[in-house]
Amino acid sequence: MIRWVIIVAMLSTLFVTAWMNDRAWYITTEPVAAAESDAMSQAPEFKQAGVCARCHVVSVLEWGFSGHVESATDCTSCHGPSLAHVADERNEAKPDHFHQGSAIAEKTCLRCHESGCEETDEQQSCEKCHHVHALVNPLEPPQLKDDRLVELLARWQRFDKKIAEGDQHVDRHQWKEAQQAFRAALELIPGNHRARSRLRMCGRRLRPELPGFAITGDEFHATTGLPCEVAIAGLQTPMLLVPPGEFDMGSDDLVDSRPVHTVHVDAFYLGRYEVTQAEWNSVMGDNPSAHQGEGYTDAGRMPVERVSWNDCQEFFERLNKRVPGGGFRLPTEAEWEYACRASSGSLDEKELAEHAWFGANSLREPEPSGPFLQVDAYAPRPAGTRKPNAWGFSDMQGNVGEWCSSLSRPYLYQADDGRESLATAGLRVVRGGSYADSFRSLDPALRHTERPHRRLRFNGLRLARNVPSLKKE
């Protein structure tokens, strides 16, 4: 019990101090006051811990109390650099040196403390008396009062009160009052991510308009304050908000989709439907689709196909000149897979048939003659004639494959590694499968690849757009 009191008291002190002194760890652009800047030099532990401090907060705080800091024994001295561990957030790659039980003393402590414990000369079971990071001695009495800790905890209590006050105003849709409360909270704890995100949400609700969009629904996302349903000004093409979040991208069952890894996706807008032949024609002045004319009475509502990746770039260039704010593009493959999965589990073949046009249910005739079918025996259907997924998107799987902006490169997926460059030559990713594909080809993680100049009757596109910014938010 005494041991835990010591640890909690010491961790509380360092946590608040380190958090206040190293707000940059929480990603903030707020200027640092002079007094706070001077205080930063008093708690350098988070800076010394480097990337480890992003996730292993408690371990870094524990380590910050020990003599390891002064002796320059940092995290990598015991655990190794573990670069793959940092990149792979699912943690399939474990730290290079991570010991348990008796190995803690043998392979970690005794590397420096060759003669054993400085007080008892003990050379095993060091963890019975010392925490593996902080070397806290449970026999020493805890510090009963820390004036700095008392003041900082009181500050946090005032912060929590302001956050609660703001949340009450949010529940009543009193956006100005909520904004004032969250701003006051941010002044108490500068850079706090909760206060910053709530303050940004209030700003969105006070100014909900978005350049190039008409708001078509009454629902707003609770965290971001963004409208959930919009339409492109002048075209009336519906788009839906994809909320920010993380998901496990890939599949261990597919060679080109390994390993499964966690990817963060920022909020963006995505077309409710695939781009139709009518929409393409209104922007480009032509219709390249194979499925039109005789036998296709509703071709205007069918997805445009037989368009190359390069054709899509020309389409966006023209569209962005017409719509205020521009910014329309293809989704990245991470965005596409995130929206396709829509926080739901995988579907079996029967369930997927309710959501997607593929294989046998895309036959033009119910009972075609002959054992072998030509490609013309299958055809896409008008957009939105199957059930949408959990987030409201139709035909994410089947109907036509959808071009993504991404170059075909191995995982782990990293958006900043050049794979989203429009100027780089190489194979581009197509997702979702098409009307003529089998059930297995419609796996959300399956990565089709194609040369960017090829025009196939199986491939189309879906619009994506970053959240357009107002001049002053």
Long-range contacts (C-beta under 8 A, 24 or more apart in sequence): 2-138, 2-139, 2-141, 2-142, 3-136, 3-138, 5-142, 6-136, 6-138, 6-140, 6-142, 7-62, 7-131, 7-134, 7-136, 9-142, 9-143, 9-146, 9-149, 10-65, 10-134, 10-136, 10-142, 10-143, 11-58, 11-61, 11-62, 12-149, 12-153, 13-146, 13-148, 13-149, 14-43, 14-45, 14-61, 14-64, 14-65, 15-57, 15-61, 16-149, 16-152, 16-153, 16-156, 17-42, 17-43, 17-148, 17-152, 18-43, 18-45, 18-46, 18-61, 18-64, 20-152, 20-189, 21-46, 22-46, 22-47, 23-190, 23-191, 24-191, 25-53, 25-54, 26-191, 26-192, 26-193, 27-193, 28-190, 28-191, 28-193, 28-196, 30-186, 30-190, 30-191, 32-190, 33-190, 36-190, 44-69, 45-69, 48-74, 49-74, 49-75, 50-74, 50-75, 51-86, 59-133, 62-131, 62-133, 62-134, 62-136, 63-133, 63-134, 64-134, 65-134, 65-135, 65-136, 66-133, 66-134, 66-135, 67-135, 68-133, 68-135, 71-112, 73-112, 78-108, 87-412, 88-259, 88-261, 88-412, 89-261, 89-262, 90-248, 90-259, 90-260, 90-261, 90-262, 92-259, 104-132, 108-132, 155-188, 155-189, 156-189, 158-188, 159-185, 159-188, 159-189, 159-192, 159-195, 162-188, 162-195, 163-194, 163-195, 163-198, 166-198, 166-202, 167-198, 170-198, 170-201, 170-202, 173-205, 175-202, 175-205, 175-206, 176-202, 176-206, 178-202, 179-203, 179-206, 197-223, 197-224, 200-224, 200-225, 200-473, 201-225, 203-473, 204-473, 207-470, 207-473, 209-470, 210-325, 210-467, 210-468, 210-470, 211-324, 211-325, 211-468, 211-469, 211-470, 212-323, 212-324, 212-325, 212-326, 212-327, 212-468, 213-239, 213-269, 213-468, 221-267, 224-267, 224-467, 226-267, 226-467, 230-269, 232-323, 232-328, 232-463, 233-323, 233-324, 234-322, 234-323, 235-279, 235-282, 235-323, 237-271, 237-275, 237-279, 237-463, 238-271, 238-272, 238-273, 239-269, 239-270, 239-271, 239-272, 239-463, 239-465, 240-269, 240-270, 240-271, 240-272, 240-391, 240-392, 240-393, 241-267, 241-268, 241-269, 242-267, 242-268, 242-269, 242-270, 242-335, 242-338, 242-339, 242-391, 243-267, 245-338, 245-343, 247-337, 247-338, 247-341, 247-343, 249-334, 249-337, 249-338, 249-411, 249-413, 249-445, 250-411, 250-413, 250-445, 251-443, 251-445, 251-446, 254-443, 254-445, 254-446, 254-447, 256-447, 257-411, 257-445, 257-446, 257-447, 258-411, 259-411, 259-412, 261-411, 261-412, 261-413, 263-334, 263-338, 263-413, 265-334, 265-335, 265-338, 266-466, 267-467, 268-331, 268-335, 268-464, 268-465, 268-466, 268-467, 269-464, 269-465, 269-466, 269-467, 270-331, 270-335, 270-339, 270-393, 270-462, 270-463, 270-464, 270-465, 271-393, 271-462, 271-463, 271-464, 272-384, 272-388, 272-392, 272-393, 272-394, 273-303, 273-383, 273-384, 273-394, 273-395, 273-462, 274-303, 274-304, 274-383, 274-394, 274-395, 274-399, 274-400, 274-402, 274-460, 274-461, 274-462, 275-303, 275-304, 275-315, 275-460, 275-461, 275-462, 275-463, 276-300, 276-301, 276-302, 276-303, 276-304, 276-382, 276-383, 277-301, 277-302, 277-303, 277-304, 279-304, 280-304, 280-307, 280-315, 283-315, 283-318, 283-319, 283-322, 284-314, 284-315, 284-318, 288-455, 289-457, 290-457, 291-379, 291-380, 291-457, 295-364, 296-379, 298-382, 301-382, 301-383, 302-380, 302-381, 302-382, 302-383, 303-380, 303-383, 303-395, 303-399, 303-400, 303-460, 304-460, 304-461, 305-380, 305-400, 305-456, 305-457, 305-458, 305-459, 305-460, 306-455, 306-456, 306-457, 306-459, 307-403, 307-455, 307-459, 307-460, 307-461, 308-452, 308-453, 308-454, 308-455, 309-403, 309-428, 309-450, 309-452, 309-453, 310-452, 310-453, 311-455, 312-403, 312-461, 313-422, 315-461, 325-468, 327-465, 327-466, 327-468, 328-463, 328-464, 328-465, 329-405, 329-463, 329-464, 329-465, 329-466, 330-403, 330-404, 330-405, 330-461, 330-462, 330-464, 331-402, 331-404, 331-405, 331-462, 331-464, 332-404, 332-405, 332-406, 332-415, 332-420, 332-464, 333-404, 333-405, 333-406, 333-413, 333-429, 333-431, 333-447, 334-406, 334-413, 334-415, 335-464, 336-396, 336-402, 336-404, 336-431, 336-432, 336-462, 337-431, 337-444, 337-445, 339-391, 339-393, 339-396, 340-389, 340-393, 340-396, 340-397, 340-431, 340-432, 340-444, 341-444, 342-389, 342-390, 342-391, 342-393, 343-390, 343-391, 344-389, 344-390, 346-444, 349-439, 352-397, 352-398, 352-439, 352-442, 354-386, 354-387, 355-386, 355-387, 355-388, 355-389, 355-396, 355-397, 355-398, 356-386, 356-395, 356-396, 356-397, 356-398, 356-399, 356-433, 356-442, 357-381, 357-385, 357-386, 357-395, 357-398, 357-399, 357-435, 358-397, 358-398, 358-399, 358-433, 358-434, 358-435, 358-436, 358-437, 358-438, 358-439, 358-441, 358-442, 359-436, 359-437, 359-438, 359-439, 362-398, 362-435, 362-436, 375-436, 375-457, 378-435, 378-436, 379-435, 380-434, 380-435, 381-435, 395-432, 396-432, 396-444, 397-432, 397-433, 397-442, 397-444, 398-432, 398-433, 398-434, 398-435, 398-437, 398-442, 399-432, 399-434, 399-435, 399-460, 400-432, 400-434, 400-435, 400-458, 400-459, 400-460, 401-430, 401-431, 401-432, 401-433, 401-434, 401-448, 401-458, 401-459, 401-460, 402-430, 402-431, 402-432, 402-459, 402-460, 402-461, 402-462, 403-428, 403-429, 403-430, 403-459, 403-460, 403-461, 404-428, 404-429, 404-430, 404-431, 408-447, 408-449, 425-452, 426-452, 427-451, 427-452, 428-452, 430-459, 434-458, 434-459
